[in-house]
């Protein structure tokens, strides 16, 4: 089982590297420079991220089908409870900002170097992942 999973991961990574190389060749051939890519929309990063996302999804589906019931239950429980509790943080930030109360100082948002939507996604995902990790550990400690 581990051999097949390793082979699948290596194949996915090689496929991603080849696709990224081909996208790089396309970008070089069409004359997309770094400064241009930053000032206008470029299809190359979008396609590369989409390919990477689908490869990751494929690996996750195969891993999920091969995992046993305890692992599945731990992940489901952790995502439900940990992710839900972690979602409280961005919900409070959203509610406060809708009331006109600035919860996050501008200095923090500027220090991340991210745009508004990107920092919003980060502020949403990080507490959910943190809650997931804590809930996953709690589940395994309770079911040893």
C-alpha positions as CSV (number, residue, x, y, z in Angstrom):
1,X,0.0,0.0,0.0
2,X,2.8,2.5,0.9
3,X,4.6,1.7,-2.4
4,X,1.6,2.5,-4.5
5,X,1.0,5.7,-2.5
6,X,4.6,6.7,-2.9
7,X,4.6,6.0,-6.6
8,X,1.4,8.1,-6.9
9,X,2.8,11.0,-5.0
10,X,6.1,10.9,-7.1
11,X,4.0,10.7,-10.3
12,X,1.9,13.6,-9.3
13,X,4.9,15.7,-8.4
14,X,6.7,14.9,-11.7
15,X,3.5,15.8,-13.5
16,X,3.2,19.1,-11.7
17,X,6.9,19.9,-12.4
18,X,6.4,19.1,-16.1
19,X,3.3,21.2,-16.3
20,X,5.0,24.1,-14.5
21,X,7.9,23.8,-16.9
22,X,5.6,23.9,-19.9
23,X,3.8,26.9,-18.5
24,X,7.2,28.6,-17.9
25,X,8.1,27.9,-21.6
26,X,4.8,29.3,-22.6
27,X,5.3,32.4,-20.5
28,X,8.8,32.9,-21.9
29,X,7.6,32.3,-25.5
30,X,4.8,34.8,-25.2
31,X,7.1,37.4,-23.5
32,X,5.4,37.6,-20.2
33,X,7.9,39.3,-17.9
34,X,7.8,39.4,-14.1
35,X,6.9,43.0,-14.0
36,X,4.0,42.4,-16.5
37,X,2.7,39.5,-14.5
38,X,2.5,41.7,-11.4
39,X,0.7,44.5,-13.2
40,X,-1.8,42.6,-15.2
41,X,-3.7,39.3,-14.9
42,X,-1.6,36.3,-16.1
43,X,-3.0,32.9,-16.9
44,X,0.2,31.1,-16.0
45,X,-0.1,31.3,-12.2
46,X,-3.8,30.5,-12.4
47,X,-3.2,27.4,-14.5
48,X,-0.3,26.3,-12.4
49,X,-2.2,26.7,-9.1
50,X,-5.3,24.9,-10.7
51,X,-3.2,22.0,-11.8
52,X,-1.5,21.8,-8.4
53,X,-4.9,21.9,-6.7
54,X,-6.3,19.1,-8.8
55,X,-3.2,16.9,-8.2
56,X,-3.6,17.6,-4.5
57,X,-7.3,16.7,-4.6
58,X,-6.5,13.5,-6.5
59,X,-3.9,12.5,-3.9
60,X,-6.4,13.3,-1.1
61,X,-9.1,11.2,-2.6
62,X,-6.8,8.2,-3.0
63,X,-5.5,8.6,0.5
64,X,-9.0,8.9,1.9
65,X,-10.2,5.7,0.2
66,X,-7.2,3.8,1.5
67,X,-7.4,5.1,5.1
68,X,-9.1,3.0,7.8
69,X,-12.3,3.9,9.7
70,X,-10.5,5.4,12.7
71,X,-8.4,7.8,10.7
72,X,-11.5,8.9,8.7
73,X,-13.5,9.4,11.9
74,X,-10.7,11.4,13.5
75,X,-10.5,13.7,10.5
76,X,-14.2,14.2,10.2
77,X,-14.6,14.9,13.9
78,X,-11.6,17.3,13.9
79,X,-12.9,19.2,10.9
80,X,-16.4,19.5,12.2
81,X,-15.5,20.5,15.8
82,X,-12.1,22.2,15.3
83,X,-13.1,24.0,12.1
84,X,-16.4,25.1,13.6
85,X,-14.7,26.5,16.7
86,X,-12.0,28.1,14.6
87,X,-14.6,29.8,12.5
88,X,-15.7,31.8,15.5
89,X,-12.6,34.0,15.2
90,X,-13.3,35.3,11.7
91,X,-17.1,35.5,12.4
92,X,-16.3,37.8,15.4
93,X,-14.0,39.9,13.3
94,X,-16.6,40.1,10.5
95,X,-19.3,41.1,13.0
96,X,-17.2,43.8,14.6
97,X,-16.2,45.2,11.2
98,X,-19.8,45.3,10.1
99,X,-20.5,47.4,13.2
100,X,-17.7,49.7,12.3
101,X,-15.3,48.6,15.0
102,X,-11.8,47.9,13.7
103,X,-10.6,44.7,15.4
104,X,-7.4,44.3,13.3
105,X,-5.2,47.3,13.2
106,X,-4.0,48.6,9.8
107,X,-0.4,47.9,10.8
108,X,-1.2,44.2,11.2
109,X,-2.9,44.0,7.8
110,X,0.0,45.9,6.2
111,X,2.6,43.7,7.8
112,X,1.1,40.6,6.2
113,X,1.9,42.1,2.8
114,X,-1.4,40.6,1.4
115,X,-4.3,42.3,-0.3
116,X,-7.7,42.7,1.5
117,X,-9.2,39.5,0.1
118,X,-6.0,37.4,0.6
119,X,-5.7,38.6,4.2
120,X,-9.4,37.8,4.8
121,X,-8.8,34.3,3.5
122,X,-5.8,33.9,5.7
123,X,-7.6,35.2,8.8
124,X,-10.4,32.7,8.0
125,X,-8.2,29.6,7.3
126,X,-5.6,29.9,10.1
127,X,-8.0,29.7,13.1
128,X,-9.8,26.8,11.3
129,X,-6.6,24.9,10.8
130,X,-5.5,25.6,14.3
131,X,-8.8,24.3,15.7
132,X,-8.6,21.3,13.4
133,X,-5.1,20.4,14.7
134,X,-6.2,20.7,18.4
135,X,-9.4,18.7,17.8
136,X,-7.6,16.0,15.9
137,X,-5.1,15.6,18.8
138,X,-8.0,15.6,21.4
139,X,-9.8,12.9,19.4
140,X,-6.7,10.6,19.3
141,X,-5.9,11.2,23.0
142,X,-9.5,10.3,23.9
143,X,-9.5,7.1,21.7
144,X,-6.1,5.6,22.5
